[in-house]
Amino acid sequence: MSNFSSQLRASSALIKRLRQNRFPSTYPAAAAAARSFTTTECNRPTIVHKRSLDILHDPLFNKGTAFSMTERDRLDLRGLLPPNVMTSEQQIQRFMADLKRLEVHARDGPADPNALAKWRILNRLHDRNETMYYKVLIDNIEEYAPIVYTPTVGLVCQNYSGLFRRPRGMYFSAEDRGEMMSMVYNWPAEQVDMIVVTDGSRILGLGDLGVHGIGIAVGKLDLYVAAAGINPQRVLPVMIDVGTNNEKLLKDPLYLGLQEHRLDGDEYVEVIDEFMEAVYTRWPNVIVQFEDFQSKWALKLLQRYRNSYRMFNDDVQGTAGVAIAGLLGAVRAQGRPMIDFPKQKIVVAGAGSAGIGVLNTARKTMARMLGNNESAFESARSQFWVVDAKGLITEERENIDPDAQPFARKVNEANRQGLGEGASLVEVVRQVKPDVLLGLSAVGGLFSKEVLEALKESTSTRPAIFAMSNPTNNAECTPDEAFSIVGDNVIFASGSPFRDVDLGNGRVGHCNQGNNMYLFPGIGLGTLLSGSRIVSDGMLQAASECLAAYMTEEEVLNGVIYPSTSRIRDITKEVAAAVVKEAIIEDLAEGYRGVDSRELQRLSQVRLYFCLEDTVAYFGTFFTRFYCKSRYSLSWKVVYLVASIAGGALGSCKNREQEILLEREQNNDNFSENFN
């Protein structure tokens, strides 16, 4: 009888549905449901104008086997999925078990390394189910950040033509000149908060990879989502294809980009200008992060746009900020206060955009500690010895790069050290006996045995080595080489991840990863929340100093100057709070949505911190609800701000306040339990 009743109910439902489809005017509510379905995104209703297989083929809305039976009926999914309804936790457990198995067996051949196999598997998940992809990434950030970002992303970019399956992001090319203003409206998102753009001219330390460089923009934005809680529907990776000077790509019939030499001069600038005007016309409040532009253009474009647009260059400013944080940490590791930073002797290998960015920021930091006057800047300049491919840079250098000019050693200064123009790196290290050896050269193995042997003569009791070039193969040296040659007491940091070194007798040589991921998500989130008109030097300095102070005294004295990647969300929260506070101090903050600049200024640091904590912790991976803990004493508009960042606009702030108040009144007994 129960089976018959079930069949009768099913038949009745089918007949009713056929009537609804045939006579929609008789069933107006059903007609509306046939056109759309309402789901929720962090308490915000989301209208889904799709049904059936279109839902399953859209990674933004597809939940796979997690669709409930009610959802399957209303979305015409019944029969298109296996009958067992699984929770998101069960889905992730099943995926992780499958991933571990495929890590061993998924190979295209002996040249396809394990890391690239992992990337392929994660990318397929991203294509199917974006919600689950970010949940996996967030919960396993320490394991998978090196897969979606450096170092594996470099390998992905090198092999992008063979890995390309479906487009992700937008492509603007030299052939689109005059069309970009209309092209930006082809992107479906009405609001974009963050753009990462590259021209593919200097991908990591791998050189010109042309249109394949889109992979680095995708990887960076994955970290914005995972670390800063930016809504994945509001990020946009962009490739500006102005050609390539990579002869291999120019001759490759499978290359996906323009097979012509790169534009240069005014033609190149006109393309970038048109792109910037187009994106800021459609999305006036978007933040644009420039990524992996060749040194020739990186600084020029930064100076061109930084006072007009909300933008920053991660290679120049992000790398500099992370390096400064590490340099200040190295001072602390020597048992000295950070105010002693201006006394450090620093040899820098590499004078590209990243190297010059670090030098400028380090000099400003030193000068500020010394009084921030002309003599302070001159004193700070004298602490740096810069070596490029031609050797030590002095004032005798012909055709010296204008950006490197301020750091060229005076001839008499160099002579006093027994050095001259073009002196080799090993000679400079031997004569200067630096406290810090900083590598930003993109030349793997540059810190040879001879160079490291020379560093043993450093006047510092605890010299520091920063092998910051990416990816792993471009690191100037490995931690094993550093600890075995220079000694157990050395401070070591690198741009790409390495394993800690076993020094024996229970001692560990810590390998610190000084990666930009510790700063750029927090800089972006802080700029977004503050509504700052620009990304100022002060905001970047605040981010760097926040990271430098993040480690405890005990950790620093043990040689740990950068935190573990597993703490990236907490670091991002702290950095973002520091950026917002500095924007308020500099009177740059204009507020965001429901919070104006005056209200931001009234917020205490404690309130601001918890506001950001909620933003990061309850970002819309679409599994969580948003509540406000009364003990935080946040204004309702701040609650609205946090929720809107996490999952989109909630509608009227006033209406939302009433909804939350009503919900608190109804659920007062278990409110805190629901929140946690």
C-alpha positions in Angstrom: 0.0 0.0 0.0 2.8 2.4 0.8 4.4 1.8 -2.6 1.0 2.5 -4.3 0.6 5.7 -2.3 4.1 6.8 -3.3 3.4 6.1 -6.9 0.1 8.0 -6.7 1.8 11.0 -5.1 4.4 11.0 -7.8 1.8 10.7 -10.6 -0.2 13.6 -9.1 2.9 15.7 -8.9 3.7 14.9 -12.5 0.2 15.8 -13.7 0.3 19.0 -11.7 3.6 19.9 -13.3 2.3 19.2 -16.8 -0.7 21.4 -16.2 1.6 24.1 -14.9 3.7 24.0 -18.0 0.7 23.9 -20.3 -1.4 26.6 -18.5 1.2 28.9 -16.9 -1.4 31.8 -16.5 -3.4 29.5 -14.2 -0.4 28.9 -12.0 1.6 32.3 -11.9 3.8 31.2 -9.0 4.7 28.0 -10.7 5.4 29.8 -14.0 7.9 32.0 -12.1 9.5 29.0 -10.5 9.8 27.4 -14.0 12.0 30.3 -15.0 14.2 30.6 -12.0 15.1 29.1 -8.7 16.1 30.9 -5.5 19.0 29.7 -3.5 21.1 31.5 -0.9 24.6 32.8 -0.7 25.5 33.9 2.8 21.9 34.8 3.5 21.5 36.7 0.2 18.9 35.3 -2.2 20.5 34.3 -5.5 18.2 33.9 -8.5 19.4 31.0 -10.7 18.1 31.3 -14.2 19.1 27.8 -15.1 17.7 24.3 -14.9 18.6 20.7 -15.4 22.0 20.0 -17.1 22.8 23.7 -17.3 23.0 23.8 -13.5 25.3 20.8 -13.4 27.6 22.3 -16.0 27.9 25.6 -14.2 30.7 25.4 -11.5 29.3 28.4 -9.7 26.0 26.7 -8.9 26.7 23.0 -9.2 26.7 21.1 -5.9 26.8 17.7 -7.5 25.4 14.9 -5.2 24.9 17.5 -2.5 21.7 18.7 -4.1 18.8 17.8 -1.8 15.8 15.9 -3.2 13.7 19.1 -3.0 16.3 21.0 -5.0 16.5 18.1 -7.5 12.7 18.3 -8.1 12.6 22.0 -8.4 15.6 22.3 -10.7 14.7 19.3 -12.9 17.7 17.3 -11.6 16.0 14.1 -10.5 17.4 11.3 -12.5 20.5 13.3 -13.6 22.4 12.5 -10.4 23.0 9.3 -8.4 20.2 8.9 -5.9 22.2 9.1 -2.7 22.3 12.7 -1.3 25.7 13.4 0.2 26.8 16.2 2.5 29.6 18.6 1.5 31.9 16.9 4.0 31.2 13.5 2.4 31.9 15.0 -1.0 35.2 16.4 0.1 36.2 13.1 1.9 35.5 11.2 -1.3 37.4 13.7 -3.4 40.4 13.7 -1.1 40.6 9.9 -1.2 40.4 10.0 -5.0 43.1 12.7 -5.1 45.5 10.7 -3.0 45.0 7.7 -5.3 45.4 9.7 -8.5 48.5 11.5 -7.2 50.2 8.1 -7.6 48.7 6.9 -10.8 47.9 10.1 -12.8 50.7 10.6 -15.2 51.0 11.6 -18.9 54.5 10.2 -19.0 57.8 10.3 -17.2 58.1 14.1 -17.8 54.8 14.9 -16.0 55.8 15.4 -12.3 53.6 14.7 -9.4 52.8 18.4 -8.7 51.5 18.9 -12.2 49.3 15.8 -11.8 47.8 17.3 -8.6 47.2 20.6 -10.4 45.3 18.8 -13.2 43.1 17.0 -10.7 42.3 20.2 -8.7 41.7 22.1 -12.0 39.1 19.5 -13.0 37.3 20.0 -9.7 37.4 23.8 -10.3 35.7 23.2 -13.6 33.0 21.1 -12.1 32.3 22.5 -8.7 33.8 25.8 -7.7 32.4 25.8 -4.2 33.9 22.5 -3.3 37.2 23.5 -5.0 37.6 26.5 -2.7 36.5 24.5 0.3 39.2 21.9 -0.4 41.8 24.7 -1.0 40.9 26.5 2.2 40.9 23.4 4.4 44.3 22.2 2.9 46.0 25.5 2.1 49.4 24.4 3.3 49.4 21.4 1.0 47.8 22.9 -2.1 49.0 26.6 -2.1 52.2 25.3 -3.8 50.1 23.6 -6.4 47.7 26.4 -7.4 50.5 29.0 -6.9 54.3 29.0 -6.9 56.2 26.8 -7.7 53.8 24.6 -9.7 52.0 27.5 -11.4 55.3 28.1 -13.3 55.2 24.6 -14.7 51.6 25.1 -15.6 52.4 28.3 -17.5 55.2 26.6 -19.4 52.8 23.9 -20.5 49.6 25.9 -20.8 48.7 25.2 -24.5 48.6 21.5 -23.7 46.7 22.0 -20.4 44.1 24.4 -21.7 40.6 22.9 -21.5 38.2 25.8 -20.8 38.7 29.6 -20.7 39.1 31.2 -17.3 39.3 35.0 -17.2 39.5 37.5 -20.1 42.0 38.0 -22.9 42.7 41.5 -24.4 45.1 41.6 -27.3 46.8 44.1 -29.5 44.2 43.3 -32.2 41.5 44.5 -29.8 42.6 48.1 -29.9 39.5 50.3 -30.0 37.2 47.5 -28.8 38.2 47.1 -25.2 35.5 49.4 -23.8 32.8 47.2 -25.3 34.7 43.9 -24.5 34.6 44.4 -20.8 30.8 44.1 -20.9 31.2 40.6 -22.2 32.2 39.5 -18.7 29.0 38.3 -16.9 29.7 39.7 -13.4 28.0 43.0 -12.7 30.6 43.6 -9.9 34.3 42.8 -9.9 36.3 43.6 -6.8 39.8 42.3 -7.8 41.6 42.0 -11.1 45.1 40.4 -11.5 46.5 41.3 -14.9 49.7 40.2 -16.7 51.2 40.6 -20.1 53.1 37.4 -19.8 56.5 39.1 -20.4 58.2 37.9 -17.2 56.4 35.0 -15.6 58.1 34.3 -12.3 61.8 33.7 -13.3 60.9 31.9 -16.5 60.9 34.8 -18.9 58.5 35.6 -21.7 55.7 33.0 -21.8 53.2 35.1 -23.7 49.5 34.3 -23.4 50.4 31.3 -21.2 51.0 33.7 -18.4 47.3 33.8 -17.6 48.0 30.9 -15.3 49.7 33.2 -12.8 46.7 35.5 -12.7 44.4 32.6 -12.0 46.7 31.3 -9.2 46.9 34.6 -7.5 43.2 35.1 -7.5 42.7 31.6 -6.0 44.7 32.9 -3.0 42.6 36.0 -2.8 39.6 33.8 -2.4 41.2 31.2 -0.1 43.1 33.7 2.1 41.1 37.0 2.0 37.6 35.6 1.4 37.0 37.6 -1.8 33.9 36.3 -3.5 35.1 34.1 -6.4 32.3 35.6 -8.6 33.9 39.0 -8.2 37.5 38.2 -9.3 38.8 38.4 -12.8 42.1 37.1 -14.2 43.3 39.1 -17.2 45.9 38.5 -19.9 46.9 41.4 -22.1 48.5 39.7 -25.2 50.7 42.2 -27.0 52.7 39.4 -28.7 55.8 37.5 -27.5 59.5 37.6 -28.1 59.9 33.9 -27.2 61.0 32.4 -30.5 59.9 28.9 -29.5 56.3 30.1 -29.0 56.4 32.1 -32.2 57.2 28.9 -34.1 54.8 26.7 -32.2 51.7 25.8 -34.2 49.8 25.0 -31.0 50.5 28.3 -29.3 47.3 30.0 -28.2 48.4 33.6 -28.4 49.4 36.2 -31.0 52.4 34.9 -33.0 54.0 38.2 -33.5 56.8 40.1 -31.7 55.8 42.2 -28.7 54.6 45.8 -29.1 56.9 48.4 -27.7 57.0 52.1 -26.9 53.9 54.2 -27.3 52.0 51.4 -29.0 52.4 49.2 -25.9 51.4 52.0 -23.5 48.3 52.8 -25.6 47.1 49.2 -25.2 47.6 49.2 -21.4 45.9 52.7 -21.2 42.9 51.5 -23.1 42.6 48.4 -20.9 42.8 50.5 -17.7 40.2 53.0 -18.9 37.8 50.2 -19.9 37.9 48.2 -16.7 37.6 51.3 -14.5 34.7 52.6 -16.6 32.7 49.5 -16.0 33.9 48.8 -12.4 35.1 52.1 -10.9 36.0 50.6 -7.5 37.9 47.6 -8.8 41.5 47.0 -7.5 44.0 46.0 -10.2 47.1 44.0 -9.3 49.8 44.1 -12.0 51.7 40.8 -12.1 54.9 39.7 -13.8 55.4 42.6 -16.2 59.0 42.8 -17.4 61.3 45.1 -15.6 61.4 47.5 -18.5 57.7 48.4 -18.0 56.9 47.4 -14.4 58.1 50.5 -12.7 57.0 52.8 -15.5 53.4 51.5 -15.5 53.3 51.7 -11.7 54.3 55.3 -11.7 51.9 56.0 -14.5 48.8 54.7 -12.8 49.3 54.5 -9.1 48.0 58.1 -8.3 45.0 57.7 -10.6 43.7 54.2 -10.0 43.4 51.7 -7.2 46.3 49.5 -8.3 49.6 48.1 -7.2 52.4 46.0 -8.7 53.0 42.8 -6.7 56.4 42.2 -8.1 57.7 45.6 -7.2 55.7 46.5 -4.0 54.5 43.1 -2.8 58.0 41.5 -3.0 59.5 44.5 -1.4 57.1 44.4 1.5 57.7 40.7 2.2 61.5 41.2 1.9 61.4 44.1 4.4 59.3 42.0 6.8 62.0 39.3 6.5 64.9 41.7 6.9 63.3 43.2 10.0 62.7 39.6 11.3 66.4 38.8 10.7 67.3 41.8 12.9 65.1 40.4 15.6 66.6 37.0 15.2 70.0 38.5 16.0 68.6 39.5 19.4 68.5 43.2 18.4 65.5 45.6 18.2 64.1 46.4 14.8 65.3 50.0 15.2 68.8 48.6 14.5 67.8 47.8 10.9 69.6 50.9 9.5 72.9 49.4 10.7 72.6 46.2 8.6 75.0 45.8 5.6 73.1 44.3 2.8 74.4 42.8 -0.5 71.6 42.6 -3.1 72.0 40.3 -6.1 69.6 41.4 -8.8 68.6 44.9 -10.1 65.4 44.1 -11.9 61.9 45.4 -11.0 61.8 43.2 -7.9 65.3 44.1 -6.8 64.8 47.8 -7.3 61.5 47.7 -5.5 63.1 46.1 -2.5 65.9 48.6 -2.5 63.6 51.6 -2.6 61.4 50.2 0.2 64.3 49.2 2.4 65.9 52.6 2.0 62.7 54.4 2.9 62.3 52.1 5.9 65.8 52.8 7.1 65.5 56.6 6.5 62.2 56.7 8.4 64.0 55.1 11.4 66.8 57.6 11.1 64.7 60.8 11.0 63.3 60.8 7.5 65.5 63.7 6.2 68.0 64.1 3.4 71.0 62.9 5.5 68.9 59.9 6.7 68.3 58.9 3.0 72.0 59.2 2.2 73.0 57.2 5.2 70.5 54.5 4.3 71.7 54.4 0.7 75.3 53.6 1.9 74.1 50.3 3.5 73.4 48.6 0.1 75.8 47.0 -2.3 74.0 46.0 -5.5 75.3 43.4 -7.9 73.7 42.7 -11.3 74.7 40.5 -14.3 77.7 42.9 -15.0 78.9 42.9 -11.4 79.0 45.6 -8.7 77.1 48.7 -9.8 79.2 51.9 -9.2 79.0 55.4 -10.6 81.5 54.4 -13.3 78.9 52.2 -14.9 78.1 53.3 -18.5 74.5 53.6 -19.5 73.3 52.8 -16.0 69.6 52.1 -15.5 68.0 55.2 -14.1 66.1 53.1 -11.5 69.4 51.6 -10.2 71.3 55.0 -10.3 70.5 56.0 -6.6 72.2 52.8 -5.4 75.3 53.0 -7.5 78.3 53.0 -5.1 80.6 56.0 -5.2 84.0 55.2 -6.6 85.9 56.2 -3.5 83.5 54.1 -1.3 84.1 51.1 -3.4 87.8 51.6 -3.5 88.0 51.8 0.3 86.5 48.3 0.3 89.1 47.1 -2.3 86.3 46.9 -5.0 85.7 48.5 -8.3 83.1 48.7 -11.0 81.9 45.2 -12.1 83.4 43.3 -9.1 82.0 39.8 -8.8 79.5 38.7 -6.3 82.0 36.6 -4.4 84.4 39.5 -4.2 81.7 41.9 -2.9 80.6 39.4 -0.2 84.2 38.7 0.8 85.1 42.4 1.2 81.9 43.8 2.6 81.2 40.9 5.0 77.5 41.7 4.9 74.8 40.9 7.5 72.4 40.0 4.8 72.8 38.4 1.3 69.6 39.0 -0.6 68.9 37.2 -3.9 66.4 38.6 -6.4 68.3 37.6 -9.6 66.2 34.7 -11.0 69.5 32.9 -11.5 69.4 29.4 -9.9 72.5 28.5 -7.9 73.9 32.0 -8.0 75.0 31.7 -4.4 77.7 29.2 -5.2 79.9 27.4 -2.7 82.5 30.2 -3.0 79.9 32.9 -2.3 78.6 31.0 0.7 82.1 30.4 2.0 82.8 34.1 1.8 79.6 34.8 3.8 81.1 32.8 6.7 83.3 35.8 7.3 80.3 38.1 7.9 80.6 40.5 10.9 77.1 39.4 12.0 76.8 36.7 14.6 73.8 35.4 12.6 74.0 36.2 8.9 70.8 35.9 6.8 70.4 34.5 3.3 67.3 35.4 1.3 67.1 33.2 -1.9 63.9 34.8 -3.0 63.7 34.0 -6.8 60.9 31.8 -8.1 60.2 29.1 -9.0 62.2 26.5 -7.1 64.8 26.0 -9.8 65.6 29.7 -9.8 66.4 29.9 -6.1 69.9 31.3 -5.6 70.7 28.4 -3.3 69.0 25.7 -1.3 68.6 25.6 2.5 70.8 22.4 2.6 73.6 24.4 1.0 73.2 27.4 3.2 73.2 25.4 6.5 76.0 23.0 5.5 78.4 25.7 4.2 77.6 28.9 6.2 76.7 27.1 9.5 73.8 26.1 11.7 73.2 29.6 13.0 72.3 31.1 9.6 68.8 32.6 8.9 67.4 31.2 5.7 64.4 32.3 3.6 63.3 31.5 0.1 60.6 32.5 -2.3 59.4 29.0 -3.0 58.9 26.3 -0.4 61.7 24.0 0.8 61.7 21.5 3.6 63.4 22.3 6.9 66.9 20.9 7.3 67.7 18.3 9.9 70.9 19.5 11.6 71.2 16.5 13.9 70.8 16.1 17.6 67.2 17.2 17.4 68.0 20.6 15.9 66.2 22.0 12.9 67.4 24.5 10.3 64.2 26.4 9.5 63.5 27.2 5.9 61.3 30.3 5.8 59.1 30.9 2.8 59.2 34.6 2.1 56.3 34.5 -0.4 54.2 37.4 -1.5 51.1 35.5 -0.5 51.6 36.7 3.0 50.9 40.3 1.9 48.9 40.8 -1.3 45.6 39.2 -0.1 45.6 41.5 2.9 46.6 44.5 0.9 43.8 43.9 -1.5 41.2 43.1 1.2 42.3 46.2 3.3 42.1 48.5 0.3 38.7 47.1 -0.6 37.2 47.5 2.9 38.7 51.0 3.4 37.6 52.2 0.0 40.9 54.0 -0.3 41.3 56.0 -3.5 44.9 54.6 -4.0 47.3 52.1 -2.6 49.7 54.4 -0.8 53.3 53.7 0.3 52.1 54.1 3.9 49.5 51.3 3.5 52.2 49.0 2.0 54.6 49.9 4.8 51.9 49.2 7.4 51.3 45.8 5.8 55.0 45.0 5.8 55.5 46.0 9.5 52.5 44.0 10.5 54.0 40.9 8.9 57.4 41.6 10.5 55.8 41.8 14.0 53.5 38.8 13.5 56.1 36.2 14.8 56.6 35.8 18.5 60.0 36.5 20.1 60.6 32.8 20.8 59.9 31.9 17.1 62.2 34.6 15.8 65.1 33.6 18.1 64.7 30.0 16.8 65.2 31.3 13.3 61.5 31.4 12.2 61.0 34.8 10.6 58.0 34.0 8.4 54.9 32.1 9.5 53.6 28.8 8.2 51.3 28.9 5.2 48.6 27.2 7.3 48.2 30.6 9.1 47.6 32.5 5.9 44.0 33.5 6.8 44.9 34.9 10.2 47.9 36.8 8.6 45.6 38.2 5.9 43.2 39.4 8.6 45.9 41.2 10.5 47.5 42.7 7.4 44.1 43.9 6.1 43.3 45.6 9.5 46.7 47.4 9.4 46.1 48.6 5.8 42.6 49.9 6.7 43.9 51.7 9.8 46.7 53.4 7.7 44.2 54.4 5.0 42.2 56.1 7.8 45.2 57.8 9.2 46.2 59.1 5.8 42.7 60.3 5.1 42.4 58.1 2.0 39.5 55.9 3.2 36.2 56.6 1.6 34.3 53.6 3.0 32.7 50.7 1.3 29.0 50.3 0.5 27.1 50.8 3.8 30.0 52.2 5.7 31.2 55.7 4.9 34.7 57.1 5.8 33.4 58.9 8.9 32.1 55.7 10.3 35.3 53.9 9.5 37.2 56.5 11.4 35.0 56.0 14.5 35.8 52.3 14.6 38.4 51.2 17.2 41.2 48.9 16.1 39.5 46.1 18.1 36.2 46.5 16.3 38.0 46.7 13.0 40.0 43.5 13.7 36.9 41.5 14.5 35.1 42.9 11.5 37.8 41.5 9.3 37.9 38.3 11.3 34.3 37.6 10.4 35.0 38.6 6.8 37.7 36.0 6.4 36.3 33.3 8.6 32.8 33.4 7.1 33.5 34.0 3.5 30.8 32.6 1.2 32.0 29.2 0.4 28.3 28.9 0.5 28.3 26.5 3.5 28.0 29.1 6.3 25.6 31.6 7.7 26.5 35.1 8.9 25.7 36.3 12.4 27.0 39.0 14.6 28.3 38.4 18.1 27.0 41.1 20.4 30.2 41.3 22.4 32.0 42.7 19.3 29.8 45.8 19.6 29.9 46.3 15.8 27.4 48.7 14.3 24.9 47.0 12.1 26.3 48.8 9.0 29.6 47.1 9.7 27.8 43.8 9.8 26.3 44.7 6.5 29.8 45.5 5.2 31.3 42.2 6.2 28.4 40.2 4.9 28.4 42.1 1.6 32.1 41.4 1.1 31.6 37.7 1.9 28.6 37.0 -0.3 27.3 40.0 -2.2 24.9 42.8 -1.4 22.2 41.9 1.1 19.8 44.5 0.0 18.6 47.3 2.3 20.9 47.6 5.3 17.9 48.7 7.4 15.9 45.6 6.4 18.9 43.4 7.1 19.2 44.9 10.6 15.6 44.0 11.3 16.1 40.5 10.0 19.1 39.9 12.2 17.5 41.4 15.3 14.4 39.2 14.7 16.6 36.2 14.3 18.5 36.9 17.5 15.3 37.3 19.4 14.0 34.0 18.1 17.2 32.1 18.7 18.6 33.9 21.7 19.4 30.6 23.6 21.5 29.0 20.9 22.7 32.1 19.0 26.4 31.7 19.9 26.2 28.0 19.1 24.9 28.7 15.6 27.6 31.3 15.0 30.3 28.9 16.0 
